[in-house]
Amino acid sequence: MSTALPTTVFAPRRGNLFWLLQTGGWFSYFLLSFLAAMGDGKPLGYGVASLSVALCGFATTSVLRLGYRRLWGKPLRVMVPGAALMLVVATLVQMKLHVGITFSYCDDCRIHSLLGYVWYFASAFYLLLSWSGLYFGIKLAQQLQQQKETALRAANAAHAAQLRMLRYQLTPHFLFNTLNAISTLVMDDRRDTAHRMICSLSSFLRHSLESDPEQAVTLAEEVEALELYLDIERLRFGDRLSVVLDIEPAADAALVPSLILQPLVENAIKYTLAASEAGGRIELVARRSGDMLDLHVRDDGPGFAAPTRGRGPGVGLANTRERLRVLYGEQQLLDIVARQPRGTDVHLRLPFTAAAGG
């Protein structure tokens, strides 16, 4: 039932993403500059100047990136002034290169006032400020994505650990009861029955250990596992225990949490047979209802001492309720009601998901 997170491929390609955007951005700058120059009546050879300015910008921002990378992760009181200083220095360098290249290809472009140089500086500053904003924006988005994926992995690991804890919590509880029964059989000198119960217990525990508590199984497979448990109980109670399986064929392929039925049946046996020398009847009913699966574990025992709706005694029921909450959230129901004239009905309602090919 686990939801494995896909391994991210974003982080290893960050360098490739930078160079792709860097190349595409400055190539676009060259095209815009060249087309603007042609529209302004500049000679075709001026395209070399546009290309040279773009290449200088490519080199300047590539070096600026190295400085920004050294600042990334430092406190804001260090990073902000450091980045601002680097931006101003890079702007001065880019302005100097831009002016030198432009003047060497265009005599009419020469400027003779301080205001002209201020314009070139402002133009280069705006360009590199935009580049820096895009750089830090993408880097922050990558960091947030990485933190989100890390948090999801941590949540998934905690979810898996909780499921394993809940599932494996059942084993010592069930094992304790079974070993007590075996001990009683040995003391009563019913060694053959004790031997068969040990063999059945071994089969059940082997299946329990081999199954993954995070993976769903089909209802048909779950019933097969339940039969391993019932083999043990039939040896304990003999003819006193009657079990009826009423499973709709359409429900066989439904996916359910592994070993979700065993604690419910164990609880029904405990409260039915323990209270009656004559024995009792346990029914497992499974029906598909639209996009939901309805499971009922019913008995004809005396019922709980205080059969309050929605509550039930025992480790098994509390464990099952918590497993369903972890797995399905609000899309599930575990309800316990008294039957008439006697008995108890434990009702599970889960989202219906068919196994592949089912």
C-alpha positions in Angstrom: 0.0 0.0 0.0 3.0 2.2 -0.1 3.2 5.2 -2.4 6.8 5.2 -3.5 8.1 8.6 -4.4 9.9 8.8 -7.7 13.6 9.6 -7.6 14.0 13.2 -8.7 16.0 13.8 -11.8 15.9 17.6 -11.4 18.9 18.1 -9.1 21.6 16.3 -11.3 20.6 18.4 -14.3 20.8 21.8 -12.7 24.1 22.5 -14.4 22.6 21.6 -17.8 19.6 23.7 -17.1 21.7 26.8 -16.3 23.8 26.5 -19.5 20.6 25.9 -21.6 19.0 29.0 -20.2 22.3 31.0 -20.3 22.9 30.2 -24.0 19.2 30.7 -25.0 19.0 34.0 -23.1 22.1 35.6 -24.6 21.3 34.3 -28.1 17.9 35.9 -27.8 19.6 39.1 -26.6 21.9 39.0 -29.7 18.9 38.5 -32.1 17.0 41.4 -30.6 20.1 43.7 -30.6 20.9 42.8 -34.2 17.4 43.2 -35.4 17.1 46.6 -33.6 20.4 47.7 -35.3 19.2 46.6 -38.7 15.9 48.5 -38.1 18.0 51.6 -37.1 19.8 51.5 -40.5 23.1 50.0 -39.2 25.3 48.1 -41.8 25.1 44.3 -41.8 28.6 44.2 -40.4 27.3 45.7 -37.2 26.0 42.2 -36.4 29.5 41.4 -35.3 29.2 44.1 -32.7 25.9 42.7 -31.4 27.3 39.2 -31.3 30.5 40.4 -29.4 28.4 42.3 -26.8 26.2 39.2 -26.3 29.3 37.0 -25.9 30.8 39.4 -23.4 27.5 39.3 -21.5 27.6 35.5 -21.6 31.1 35.5 -20.1 30.4 38.2 -17.5 27.3 36.4 -16.2 29.0 33.1 -16.2 31.7 34.6 -13.9 29.0 36.4 -11.9 27.3 33.0 -11.4 30.4 31.7 -9.7 30.3 34.5 -7.2 26.6 34.0 -6.5 27.2 30.3 -5.9 29.7 31.1 -3.2 27.3 33.5 -1.6 24.3 31.1 -1.8 23.4 29.6 1.6 25.1 32.4 3.6 23.1 34.6 6.0 21.1 37.4 4.3 23.2 40.0 6.0 26.1 38.6 4.0 24.5 37.5 0.9 22.5 40.6 0.0 25.4 43.2 0.2 27.8 40.7 -1.4 25.4 40.0 -4.3 24.8 43.8 -4.7 28.5 44.5 -4.8 29.1 41.8 -7.4 26.2 43.0 -9.5 27.7 46.6 -9.6 31.1 45.3 -10.5 29.7 43.1 -13.2 27.7 46.0 -14.5 30.7 48.2 -14.8 32.6 45.5 -16.6 29.7 44.8 -19.0 29.2 48.5 -19.6 33.0 49.0 -20.4 33.0 46.1 -22.8 29.7 47.2 -24.4 30.9 50.8 -24.9 34.3 49.7 -26.3 32.8 47.3 -28.8 30.0 49.7 -29.9 32.4 52.6 -30.4 34.8 50.5 -32.4 32.1 49.5 -34.9 30.0 52.7 -34.9 31.6 56.2 -34.8 28.2 57.8 -34.7 27.5 56.0 -31.4 30.2 57.8 -29.5 29.0 59.7 -26.5 30.5 63.0 -25.2 28.7 63.5 -21.9 28.5 61.9 -18.5 24.8 61.4 -19.0 25.5 59.1 -21.9 27.7 56.9 -19.8 25.0 56.9 -17.1 22.6 55.6 -19.7 24.9 52.8 -20.7 25.4 51.9 -17.0 21.7 51.9 -16.3 21.0 49.8 -19.4 23.7 47.2 -18.4 22.5 47.3 -14.7 18.9 46.7 -15.7 19.9 43.8 -17.9 22.2 42.1 -15.3 19.6 42.8 -12.5 17.0 41.0 -14.5 19.5 38.1 -15.1 20.3 38.0 -11.4 16.6 38.0 -10.4 15.9 35.1 -12.8 19.0 33.2 -11.5 18.1 33.6 -7.8 14.4 32.9 -8.6 15.2 29.6 -10.3 17.7 28.6 -7.6 15.1 29.3 -4.9 12.5 27.3 -6.8 14.9 24.4 -7.1 15.7 24.6 -3.4 12.0 24.7 -2.4 11.3 21.7 -4.7 14.2 19.8 -3.2 12.9 20.6 0.3 9.4 19.5 -0.7 10.7 16.2 -2.1 12.8 15.7 1.1 9.7 16.3 3.2 7.7 13.9 1.1 10.3 11.2 1.4 10.4 11.7 5.2 6.6 11.6 5.4 6.6 8.5 3.2 9.2 6.8 5.4 7.3 7.7 8.5 4.1 6.4 6.9 5.8 3.1 6.0 7.3 2.7 9.4 3.9 3.4 11.1 2.3 0.7 8.9 5.0 -1.8 9.6 4.7 -1.1 13.4 0.9 -1.5 13.3 1.1 -4.7 11.2 3.8 -6.3 13.2 2.2 -5.3 16.5 -0.4 -8.0 15.7 2.1 -10.9 15.6 3.2 -10.9 19.3 -0.5 -10.4 20.3 -1.7 -13.4 18.3 1.4 -15.4 19.1 0.9 -15.0 22.8 -2.7 -16.4 22.6 -1.7 -19.3 20.4 1.3 -20.3 22.5 -1.0 -20.3 25.6 -3.3 -22.7 23.7 -0.4 -25.0 22.7 0.7 -25.0 26.3 -2.8 -26.0 27.5 -2.9 -28.8 24.9 0.5 -30.2 26.1 -0.6 -30.0 29.7 -3.8 -31.9 28.7 -1.6 -34.5 27.0 -3.1 -33.7 23.6 0.3 -33.8 22.0 -0.8 -34.7 18.4 -3.1 -31.7 18.4 -0.4 -29.5 19.8 2.0 -30.7 17.1 -0.5 -29.9 14.3 -1.2 -26.5 15.9 2.6 -25.8 15.9 2.8 -26.7 12.2 -0.1 -24.5 11.4 1.4 -21.7 13.5 4.6 -22.1 11.6 2.8 -21.8 8.2 0.9 -18.7 9.4 4.0 -16.9 10.7 6.0 -17.7 7.6 3.3 -16.1 5.5 3.1 -13.1 7.8 6.9 -12.6 7.6 7.0 -13.0 3.9 4.2 -10.6 3.2 5.0 -6.9 2.9 2.8 -4.8 5.3 3.0 -1.8 2.9 1.7 -3.8 -0.1 -1.9 -4.5 -0.8 -3.1 -8.0 -1.6 -6.3 -9.2 -3.3 -9.2 -10.2 -1.1 -8.8 -13.8 -2.4 -5.2 -13.8 -1.2 -6.2 -12.3 2.1 -8.8 -15.1 2.6 -6.1 -17.7 1.9 -4.0 -16.2 4.6 -7.1 -16.1 6.9 -7.5 -19.8 6.3 -4.0 -20.4 7.7 -5.1 -18.7 10.9 -8.4 -20.5 11.0 -6.6 -23.9 10.7 -5.1 -23.0 14.1 -8.4 -22.0 15.7 -10.2 -25.1 14.3 -7.6 -27.2 16.2 -8.2 -25.2 19.3 -12.0 -25.3 19.3 -12.9 -28.3 17.0 -16.6 -28.5 16.2 -17.4 -25.6 18.5 -16.1 -23.2 15.7 -18.2 -22.8 12.6 -16.9 -20.5 9.8 -18.9 -19.4 6.8 -17.3 -17.5 3.9 -19.8 -15.5 1.7 -17.7 -13.6 -0.8 -19.1 -12.1 -3.9 -17.0 -13.1 -7.0 -16.7 -9.4 -8.0 -15.0 -8.7 -4.7 -12.2 -11.3 -5.0 -9.9 -9.0 -7.0 -10.3 -6.1 -4.6 -7.1 -4.9 -3.1 -7.0 -4.8 0.7 -4.3 -4.3 3.4 -2.5 -7.6 4.1 -3.7 -9.4 7.2 -6.5 -6.9 7.8 -9.2 -9.6 8.5 -7.3 -11.9 10.9 -7.5 -9.6 14.0 -11.3 -9.1 13.3 -11.9 -12.8 13.1 -9.7 -13.4 16.1 -11.7 -10.8 18.1 -15.0 -12.4 17.0 -13.8 -15.9 18.1 -12.6 -14.6 21.4 -15.9 -12.9 22.3 -18.1 -15.7 20.8 -16.5 -19.0 21.7 -15.0 -17.9 25.0 -18.5 -17.0 26.2 -20.3 -20.2 25.1 -19.6 -23.8 25.7 -21.8 -24.7 22.7 -19.5 -22.8 20.4 -20.4 -20.2 17.8 -20.6 -19.2 14.2 -18.4 -16.7 12.4 -19.4 -15.2 9.0 -17.2 -13.3 6.6 -19.2 -11.4 4.0 -17.7 -9.4 1.1 -19.6 -7.3 -1.4 -18.7 -4.7 -3.9 -20.9 -1.5 -3.7 -20.1 0.8 -6.5 -16.6 2.2 -5.9 -16.5 0.8 -2.4 -15.8 -2.6 -0.9 -18.0 -3.7 2.1 -16.6 -6.4 4.4 -18.5 -7.8 7.4 -17.2 -10.1 10.1 -20.3 -11.3 12.0 -20.7 -13.6 15.0 -23.6 -15.0 17.0 -22.1 -14.4 20.4 -23.5 -12.4 23.2 -22.0 -9.2 21.9 -19.9 -6.8 23.8 -20.7 -5.8 27.3 -21.3 -2.3 26.1 -21.8 -2.4 22.3 -21.4 1.3 21.6 -21.5 2.2 18.0 -18.1 2.9 16.5 -16.1 1.5 19.4 -14.8 -1.9 20.1 -12.6 -3.6 22.6 -9.2 -5.3 22.1 -5.8 -4.6 20.5 -6.9 -6.1 17.2 -9.8 -3.7 16.6 -7.9 -0.6 17.7 -4.9 -1.6 15.5 -7.1 -2.2 12.5 -8.9 1.1 13.0 -5.5 2.9 13.1 -4.2 1.1 10.0 -7.3 2.1 8.0 -6.9 5.7 9.1 -3.3 5.8 8.0 -4.0 4.1 4.7 -7.3 5.7 3.6 -7.8 8.8 5.7 -11.5 9.7 5.7 -12.3 7.3 2.8 -12.9 4.4 5.1 -15.2 3.1 7.8 -14.9 0.7 10.7 -18.2 0.3 12.4 -19.3 -2.1 15.2 -23.0 -2.7 15.8 -25.0 -5.2 17.8 -27.0 -7.8 15.8 -30.5 -8.9 16.7 -31.3 -11.0 18.6 -27.6 -11.5 19.5 -24.2 -11.2 18.1 -21.9 -8.5 16.7 -21.2 -7.1 13.2 -17.9 -5.5 12.4 -18.3 -3.6 9.2 -15.3 -2.4 7.1 -15.9 -0.1 4.1 -12.9 0.6 1.9 -12.3 2.2 -1.5 -12.6 -0.5 -4.2 -9.4 -0.9 -6.2 -9.1 -3.9 -8.4 -5.8 -5.7 -8.9 -4.2 -5.5 -12.3 -5.9 -8.0 -14.6 -8.7 -8.5 -12.0 
